[in-house]
Amino acid sequence: MSQPTSAAATLPAILGGAPLFPELVPIVRPALPSFEELAPDFQDMFESRILTRGKYLRAFEQAVAEHLGCKHALAVSSGTSGLMLAYQGLGFKGDVIVPSFTFMATVNAIVWNGCRPVFVDVLPDTQCIDPEAVEKAITPEISAIVAVHNFGNPVDCDRLEAVARRHKLKVVYDAAHGFGALYQGRPVGAQGDAQVFSLSPTKLLIAGEGGLVTTNDDALADHVRVGREYGMVPVYDTRFPGLNARMSEMHALVGLRSLGMLEEGVQRRQEVVALFKRELAGLPGIGYQTILPGDRCSYKDFSITVNAAEFGLTAPQLAKALKFDNVDNRQYWVPPVHQQSAYRRFAPSAETLHNTNWLAEVSLSLPVWSRMDDEVVVGICRAIQQIHEHASEVRRALAE
């Protein structure tokens, strides 16, 4: 990984200074098991000619269920297919409450199931769904609630599920960012009616591609198990319209080995984020996601907020300036789902998504990964410091 340059330049790169990094610092860098570790099992797999529905899938699902403390863990081809099958299996119908400050897949699966998303706001501090807003949005047409552990920060499950119980509603958590997160000291995964994880290369637990549906509901587990096989297992007779959502043995093997690396990775991310916060402590206008007492964020992403009046630049301006220093970054989730072309028709008629819209303007995710060197963190913070010190000149340069 490229290290920050030792140049004593005081100008940020956007103003002609030397870039603080000679090569791009990526937003994510997957932590993978070594090929040597995987090779014997890959050889065994190829010699067996069993590439799906084999022993590695079974071992992976069992290991995940034990790790998360849930009854069932069902591996699928993606987090999106997991959401589609979970929503279907729980009988979602009519209207479904969901945040707009999320990746669109959370909502895609709702509409794929013939339901209407009802967007509610998130809390400005935790950046997760607001249980009070959920309760206010409940009508007789609502059948379920979908919440998101945003950036790996656990939802306030107790408050949300208390609302759901009062109104007899199902709760599904989009836990795409959830591996490594703890809710009140326990891994996210056993709360609610189901949780759905993603295992793509941007996550802490990686299978290459894939997802997991975790649940304590026997009927839902059976539905997902059959649904991922077109809806026709164990005989050639379709019980319901399913998907080809199997996970291969190769992906299951990578996921199984990645699970053994998870805790080391999440601990390192705690250290990295703590260092970011120490290095940025003197800068005005930089804010952070609130993690509730007793919880642990996985920090799948490290997202800051940028108060333009105090920092001197908006989040989009800072994002563009950092690119000149070879610091990759992202603005999640811009635009939020209710502003995207496919979902504008579901946007609330009254302006009720104040925090969502605000976060879309001010959030900026910085690079973070499980084996990040301290020198990289310090270099990124130095770049932000220099950009802040020359904020007025940077604004003019961006306007040209």
Stockholm file with secondary structure:
# STOCKHOLM 1.0

chainA/1-400         MSQPTSAAATLPAILGGAPLFPELVPIVRPALPSFEELAPDFQDMFESRILTRGKYLRAFEQAVAEHLGCKHALAVSSGTSGLMLAYQGLGFKGDVIVPSFTFMATVNAIVWNGCRPVFVDVLPDTQCIDPEAVEKAITPEISAIVAVHNFGNPVDCDRLEAVARRHKLKVVYDAAHGFGALYQGRPVGAQGDAQVFSLSPTKLLIAGEGGLVTTNDDALADHVRVGREYGMVPVYDTRFPGLNARMSEMHALVGLRSLGMLEEGVQRRQEVVALFKRELAGLPGIGYQTILPGDRCSYKDFSITVNAAEFGLTAPQLAKALKFDNVDNRQYWVPPVHQQSAYRRFAPSAETLHNTNWLAEVSLSLPVWSRMDDEVVVGICRAIQQIHEHASEVRRALAE
#=GR chainA/1-400 SS CCCCCCCCCCSCGGGTCCCSCSSCBCSCCCCCCCHHHHHHHHHHHHHHTCCBSSHHHHHHHHHHHHHHTCSEEEEESCHHHHHHHHHHHTTCCSEEEEESSSCTHHHHHHHHTTCEEEEECBCTTTCSBCHHHHHHHCCTTEEEEEEECGGGCCCCHHHHHHHHHHHTCEEEEECTTCTTCEETTEETTSSSSEEEEECSTTSSSCCSSCEEEEESCHHHHHHHHHHTBTTCTTTTSCSSCCCBCCCBHHHHHHHHHHHTTHHHHHHHHHHHHHHHHHHTTTSTTEEECCCCTTCBCCCSSEEEEECHHHHSSCHHHHHHHHHHTTBCCBCTTSSCGGGSGGGGGGSCSSCCCHHHHHHHHHEEEECCCTTCCHHHHHHHHHHHHHHHHTHHHHHHHHHC
#=GC SS_cons         CCCCCCCCCCSCGGGTCCCSCSSCBCSCCCCCCCHHHHHHHHHHHHHHTCCBSSHHHHHHHHHHHHHHTCSEEEEESCHHHHHHHHHHHTTCCSEEEEESSSCTHHHHHHHHTTCEEEEECBCTTTCSBCHHHHHHHCCTTEEEEEEECGGGCCCCHHHHHHHHHHHTCEEEEECTTCTTCEETTEETTSSSSEEEEECSTTSSSCCSSCEEEEESCHHHHHHHHHHTBTTCTTTTSCSSCCCBCCCBHHHHHHHHHHHTTHHHHHHHHHHHHHHHHHHTTTSTTEEECCCCTTCBCCCSSEEEEECHHHHSSCHHHHHHHHHHTTBCCBCTTSSCGGGSGGGGGGSCSSCCCHHHHHHHHHEEEECCCTTCCHHHHHHHHHHHHHHHHTHHHHHHHHHC
//
